[in-house]
Amino acid sequence: MQRAEPVVPEFTWRDLGGLLVSATLIGGIVIGWVKWRLSSDFASKADVGDVQRRLEAIEQQMRLAPTHADFSGLSIRVAAVERGVDVGNAELRGLREGQARIERDLSMLVQHHLRTDT
């Protein structure tokens, strides 16, 4: 028995044209579906513009925020005020002591005048 050779169908240019049209149509559909699917995953230009404006506003506020040098200068000024308050407290203590002495002297004078008038 002789083996029969397999029959290979003939492939013509017309068949190739049909395949290309089908592949182009299916490819277009797939690309359209992928673009539609991805369009919801990415931000729109309006969303990006809004985020950009918000980012610029935050950056502007950060430029106006105090720096390390500002806080350092503020710390030095607060320390100077604290020293001034301490000096003022020491002067007040000295005035209280002087007032107490004056009150004692005045009290002695009043008592002396009260004793001498009687």
URWOQUI-V629510 format. One record per residue. N is the residue number from 0. OMEGA is omega as a letter, one per 30 degrees, with the letter a starting at -180 (999 if undefined). D_CENTER is the distance of its C-alpha to the mean C-alpha in whole Angstrom. Layout:
n: (N	N)
omega: (OMEGA	OMEGA)
d_center: (D_CENTER	D_CENTER)
//
This chain:
n: (0	1	2	3	4	5	6	7	8	9	10	11	12	13	14	15	16	17	18	19	20	21	22	23	24	25	26	27	28	29	30	31	32	33	34	35	36	37	38	39	40	41	42	43	44	45	46	47	48	49	50	51	52	53	54	55	56	57	58	59	60	61	62	63	64	65	66	67	68	69	70	71	72	73	74	75	76	77	78	79	80	81	82	83	84	85	86	87	88	89	90	91	92	93	94	95	96	97	98	99	100	101	102	103	104	105	106	107	108	109	110	111	112	113	114	115	116	117)
omega: (l	l	l	l	l	a	l	a	l	a	a	l	l	l	l	l	l	l	l	l	l	a	l	l	l	l	l	l	l	l	l	l	l	l	l	a	a	a	l	a	a	a	l	l	l	l	a	l	l	l	l	l	l	l	l	l	l	l	l	l	l	l	a	a	l	l	l	l	l	l	l	l	l	l	l	a	l	l	l	l	l	l	l	l	l	l	l	l	l	l	l	l	l	l	l	l	l	l	l	l	l	l	l	l	l	l	l	l	a	l	l	l	l	a	a	a	a	999)
d_center: (88	86	82	81	78	75	75	72	71	71	68	68	66	66	64	61	61	60	58	56	55	55	52	50	50	49	46	45	45	43	41	40	39	37	35	35	34	31	30	28	26	24	22	24	24	23	20	19	19	17	14	15	15	11	10	12	11	7	9	11	9	8	11	13	11	13	14	16	19	19	18	21	23	22	23	27	27	27	29	32	32	32	35	36	36	38	41	41	42	44	46	46	48	50	51	51	54	56	56	57	60	61	61	63	65	65	66	69	70	70	72	75	75	76	78	80	81	82)
//
